[in-house]
Structures are given as C-alpha cells and as structure tokens.
Amino acid sequence: MVHSFSRGLKVIKTFGEGASTLTLSDVANRAAISRASARRLLHTLCDQGYARTNGKQFWLTPRILELGFSYLSSMEIWSFAQAHMEDLVQLVHESCSIAVLDGYDIYYVMRVPTRKLLKSTLNVGSSLPAHVVSLGRIQLADLPDEELDHFLDTASIEKYTRFTVTDRAELRRTIREDGAKGWSVVDRELEEGMCGISVPIRDRSGKSIAAINITLPPSKATEAGMLEYMLDQLQATANRIHDDLIRQP
C-alpha cells in the first residue's frame, strides 16, 4: 500500500459541494492528515494542473475530471447507452440513470434528468447507499449468498424516512425477491418524494455490471398500470443496451 497515494486521494475528496475552495488547514482537518502532508499533496496537485491556489486557498480545476472520464472511457457500454436513455426519457417523461455498485454504495455513471425529485442534486459521480435505492438493490440481488450476507452484516443501515426498511432479515428477503423478479421498485425509502424502478444491465456472460432506472413521483407510480408500463419500457431499453454491448467486437 502506498500511503502517500492514499492520502492524495483523501485530499481530492475533501473538495465538494459547499467546499469548492479550502484553506490548507481545512484540507488537513478534512483529510485527517498533517498540515505538512496536506501542503505537499496540494502543491503536487497544483503542479500537475489538477488544482490551483492564490497562496491562501486551494481549489480543483476542470482537469480533475480526467480521473472520472478515465473510468467512463474504459467501459465500452457507456459509449452507446446515452442515446437509448434519451429515447426512454422522451417516451416516459421521467429521469433515467445508470449506476454501478461498488462496496456499500452505488455510483451514478450516466444520467438523463427531466425534473428534480431528490432534495440533493445527483450528477455523474454522485453516490447513494445501495440498500435504500432500487439501483442498488437489483445489483445486490446478483450477489452470492455469502457476499450478500457480509454486506448486510457490515453495512450501515440507516433510517432515512418512515418507509425505510431497516430490518436486515426483511431487507435480505426483499433483495432476493427482487432478484427472482428481475426488477426492483423502492418507494419513498430514501426521500418521500421519490419512487425508483430499476432493472440490471448484463454483459455477454449474463453478469450484472450496472443497473438502469426510472425515477418518478410516488403519486404517479400509484396510477393504474403505470409501473407496469414503466417497467416494460425500462426493460426494453436495458435489452437494447445489452444487444449493443454483445455486438461490440
């Protein structure tokens, strides 16, 4: 393990919403490192063009996006999924996202929004706890029993709304039921103004590599036949993405 590299990543992650510009002391406190280490790492970022400073404060530059784009460009699926997502949004008039599961969270890698349902702003790179959103649960459903049990035993299962499932046995049962169905609906468990429906995106071998969802208001989700319609359109989109993927050389 290269500890200096690990500390450098911590320094990058200290910047974010409400913390776009930080002092040396701010960065050291947020990253839990010494001021001397923070100074060296920040000036290295500045030297490489990933940050700038006016002598007192530091901020990231747009070049930092290269790090995220390296991941996106390394995954062939993202080069053609955008068009299918845009077609879906035009059809259902609701936001569509693709996210991947990593550890205890899901990370958004593509989004085509229509309206703001979440109190927080979601963008590419945003993360949410996997157990409380449909994008996470449908990917957790693909885990072997031993891995799912480890996730549920060690994850921080917080209560976000009065609808959040926090009982680990019930959560496990729900995840396995979603896997058997091939889709997941999570209604008002993260925020009371949001209902999400998700299906997996699979690679050539049939392994789940991501999930795609539609986010809609709970009031709309209760309309007769609405969830069935949304699910049909969502699954058709996932199938088109899969078909494009397996046609790649």
C-alpha positions as CSV (number, residue, x, y, z in Angstrom):
1,M,0.0,0.0,0.0
2,V,1.4,3.4,-1.0
3,H,0.1,5.6,1.9
4,S,1.1,8.9,0.2
5,F,-1.1,8.0,-2.8
6,S,-4.0,7.1,-0.4
7,R,-3.6,10.5,1.3
8,G,-3.6,12.2,-2.0
9,L,-6.9,10.7,-2.9
10,K,-8.3,11.8,0.5
11,V,-7.2,15.4,-0.3
12,I,-9.0,15.3,-3.6
13,K,-12.2,14.1,-1.9
14,T,-12.1,16.9,0.7
15,F,-13.4,19.2,-2.0
16,G,-17.1,19.1,-2.9
17,E,-20.5,20.8,-2.6
18,G,-20.1,23.7,-0.2
19,A,-16.3,23.2,-0.1
20,S,-15.2,24.2,-3.5
21,T,-12.4,26.4,-2.1
22,L,-10.5,25.3,1.0
23,T,-7.5,26.5,3.1
24,L,-4.5,24.3,3.9
25,S,-5.9,23.9,7.4
26,D,-9.3,22.9,6.0
27,V,-7.9,20.2,3.9
28,A,-5.6,18.9,6.6
29,N,-8.6,18.6,9.0
30,R,-11.0,17.1,6.5
31,A,-8.4,14.5,5.3
32,A,-7.2,13.8,8.8
33,I,-3.6,14.4,7.9
34,S,-0.8,16.8,9.0
35,R,-0.5,20.3,7.6
36,A,2.9,19.3,6.1
37,S,1.4,16.4,4.2
38,A,-1.5,18.5,3.1
39,R,0.8,21.2,1.8
40,R,2.9,18.7,-0.2
41,L,0.0,17.0,-1.7
42,L,-1.9,20.2,-2.6
43,H,1.2,21.7,-4.3
44,T,1.7,18.4,-6.2
45,L,-1.9,18.7,-7.5
46,C,-1.2,22.3,-8.4
47,D,2.0,21.3,-10.2
48,Q,0.1,18.7,-12.2
49,G,-2.7,21.1,-13.1
50,Y,-5.4,19.4,-11.0
51,A,-5.6,22.3,-8.5
52,R,-4.8,26.0,-8.2
53,T,-4.1,28.3,-5.3
54,N,-3.9,32.0,-4.6
55,G,-1.4,31.4,-1.8
56,K,-4.1,31.0,0.9
57,Q,-6.9,29.0,-0.6
58,F,-6.9,25.9,-2.9
59,W,-9.5,24.7,-5.4
60,L,-9.7,21.9,-8.0
61,T,-9.5,22.6,-11.8
62,P,-11.7,21.1,-14.5
63,R,-8.7,18.8,-15.3
64,I,-9.7,16.7,-12.3
65,L,-12.5,15.4,-14.5
66,E,-9.9,13.4,-16.4
67,L,-9.8,10.9,-13.5
68,G,-13.5,10.1,-13.8
69,F,-13.5,10.1,-17.6
70,S,-10.8,7.5,-17.5
71,Y,-13.3,5.1,-15.9
72,L,-16.1,6.0,-18.3
73,S,-14.0,5.7,-21.4
74,S,-12.6,2.4,-20.2
75,M,-16.2,0.9,-20.2
76,E,-17.4,0.3,-23.7
77,I,-21.0,0.2,-22.7
78,W,-21.2,3.9,-21.9
79,S,-20.3,4.9,-25.5
80,F,-23.7,3.9,-26.8
81,A,-26.1,3.8,-23.7
82,Q,-26.7,7.5,-23.7
83,A,-28.8,7.5,-26.9
84,H,-31.0,4.7,-25.6
85,M,-31.5,6.6,-22.3
86,E,-32.5,9.8,-24.1
87,D,-35.1,7.8,-26.2
88,L,-36.5,6.4,-23.0
89,V,-36.8,9.8,-21.3
90,Q,-38.6,11.2,-24.3
91,L,-41.0,8.3,-24.1
92,V,-41.8,8.3,-20.4
93,H,-41.0,11.9,-19.5
94,E,-39.1,10.9,-16.3
95,S,-35.5,10.9,-15.4
96,C,-33.3,8.0,-16.2
97,S,-29.9,6.9,-14.7
98,I,-27.3,4.2,-14.9
99,A,-25.3,3.3,-11.8
100,V,-22.8,0.8,-10.7
101,L,-22.4,-1.0,-7.4
102,D,-19.1,-0.6,-5.5
103,G,-18.9,-1.7,-1.9
104,Y,-21.8,-0.3,0.1
105,D,-22.8,2.4,-2.4
106,I,-24.0,2.9,-6.0
107,Y,-22.2,5.5,-8.2
108,Y,-24.0,7.3,-11.0
109,V,-22.2,7.0,-14.3
110,M,-24.9,8.3,-16.6
111,R,-27.9,10.5,-16.1
112,V,-30.6,12.0,-18.3
113,P,-32.7,14.1,-15.9
114,T,-36.1,15.8,-16.5
115,R,-37.0,17.2,-13.2
116,K,-35.6,17.5,-9.7
117,L,-37.2,14.9,-7.4
118,L,-34.4,14.5,-4.9
119,K,-33.6,17.2,-2.4
120,S,-29.9,16.7,-3.2
121,T,-28.6,17.2,-6.6
122,L,-27.5,14.0,-8.4
123,N,-24.8,14.1,-11.0
124,V,-22.4,11.7,-12.6
125,G,-20.1,10.6,-9.8
126,S,-22.7,11.1,-7.1
127,S,-23.2,8.1,-4.7
128,L,-26.1,6.8,-2.6
129,P,-26.3,3.9,-0.1
130,A,-27.0,0.8,-2.2
131,H,-29.6,-0.8,0.2
132,V,-32.0,2.1,0.1
133,V,-32.4,2.7,-3.7
134,S,-33.7,0.4,-6.5
135,L,-30.4,0.8,-8.5
136,G,-28.6,-0.7,-5.6
137,R,-31.0,-3.5,-4.6
138,I,-31.3,-5.0,-8.0
139,Q,-27.5,-5.2,-8.2
140,L,-27.2,-6.6,-4.6
141,A,-29.7,-9.3,-5.8
142,D,-26.9,-10.6,-8.1
143,L,-24.5,-11.3,-5.2
144,P,-23.9,-14.8,-4.0
145,D,-25.4,-15.5,-0.6
146,E,-22.1,-15.2,1.3
147,E,-21.4,-11.8,-0.2
148,L,-24.9,-10.5,0.4
149,D,-24.8,-11.7,4.0
150,H,-21.5,-9.9,4.5
151,F,-23.0,-6.7,3.0
152,L,-26.0,-6.8,5.3
153,D,-23.9,-7.7,8.4
154,T,-21.5,-4.9,7.9
155,A,-23.4,-2.1,6.1
156,S,-24.7,0.9,8.0
157,I,-28.5,0.5,7.7
158,E,-29.9,4.0,8.5
159,K,-33.5,5.1,8.5
160,Y,-34.0,7.9,6.0
161,T,-37.8,8.1,6.0
162,R,-40.7,6.4,7.8
163,F,-40.7,3.9,4.8
164,T,-37.1,2.8,5.0
165,V,-36.6,-0.9,5.5
166,T,-34.0,-1.3,8.3
167,D,-34.6,-4.8,9.5
168,R,-31.8,-6.8,7.9
169,A,-33.7,-10.0,7.5
170,E,-36.6,-8.2,5.8
171,L,-34.1,-6.4,3.6
172,R,-32.4,-9.6,2.6
173,R,-35.8,-11.1,1.8
174,T,-36.7,-8.1,-0.3
175,I,-33.4,-8.2,-2.2
176,R,-33.8,-11.9,-3.0
177,E,-37.4,-11.3,-4.2
178,D,-36.2,-8.5,-6.5
179,G,-33.6,-10.9,-7.9
180,A,-36.2,-13.5,-8.6
181,K,-38.5,-11.0,-10.4
182,G,-35.6,-9.4,-12.3
183,W,-36.5,-5.8,-11.2
184,S,-36.7,-3.6,-8.1
185,V,-39.1,-0.9,-7.0
186,V,-38.1,1.2,-4.0
187,D,-40.8,3.6,-2.9
188,R,-40.1,6.6,-0.6
189,E,-37.3,4.9,1.3
190,L,-34.6,7.4,0.7
191,E,-36.8,10.5,0.2
192,E,-40.6,10.7,0.4
193,G,-40.8,12.4,-2.9
194,M,-39.1,9.6,-4.9
195,C,-40.0,6.2,-6.3
196,G,-37.5,4.3,-8.3
197,I,-37.8,1.3,-10.6
198,S,-34.6,-0.5,-11.8
199,V,-33.5,-3.4,-13.9
200,P,-30.0,-4.8,-14.3
201,I,-27.7,-4.3,-17.3
202,R,-25.9,-7.6,-18.1
203,D,-22.7,-8.3,-20.0
204,R,-22.1,-11.0,-22.6
205,S,-21.8,-13.7,-19.8
206,G,-25.1,-12.6,-18.2
207,K,-23.4,-11.0,-15.2
208,S,-24.9,-7.8,-13.9
209,I,-22.5,-4.9,-14.5
210,A,-24.8,-2.0,-13.8
211,A,-28.4,-1.0,-13.4
212,I,-30.7,1.4,-15.2
213,N,-33.7,3.1,-13.6
214,I,-36.6,5.5,-14.0
215,T,-37.3,7.9,-11.1
216,L,-40.8,9.2,-10.7
217,P,-43.1,10.8,-8.1
218,P,-44.9,8.3,-5.8
219,S,-48.2,9.8,-6.9
220,K,-47.6,8.8,-10.5
221,A,-46.3,5.4,-9.5
222,T,-49.7,4.6,-8.0
223,E,-51.6,5.3,-11.2
224,A,-53.3,2.2,-12.6
225,G,-50.9,0.3,-14.9
226,M,-48.1,3.0,-14.6
227,L,-45.4,0.8,-13.0
228,E,-46.1,-2.0,-15.5
229,Y,-45.7,0.4,-18.4
230,M,-42.6,2.0,-17.0
231,L,-41.1,-1.5,-16.3
232,D,-41.8,-2.6,-19.9
233,Q,-40.1,0.4,-21.4
234,L,-37.2,0.2,-19.0
235,Q,-36.6,-3.4,-19.7
236,A,-36.7,-2.8,-23.4
237,T,-34.1,-0.1,-23.0
238,A,-31.8,-2.4,-20.9
239,N,-32.2,-5.1,-23.6
240,R,-31.2,-2.7,-26.4
241,I,-28.1,-1.7,-24.4
242,H,-27.3,-5.3,-23.8
243,D,-27.7,-6.1,-27.5
244,D,-25.4,-3.3,-28.5
245,L,-22.9,-4.5,-25.9
246,I,-22.7,-8.1,-27.2
247,R,-22.4,-6.8,-30.8
248,Q,-19.2,-5.0,-29.9
249,P,-16.0,-6.6,-31.3
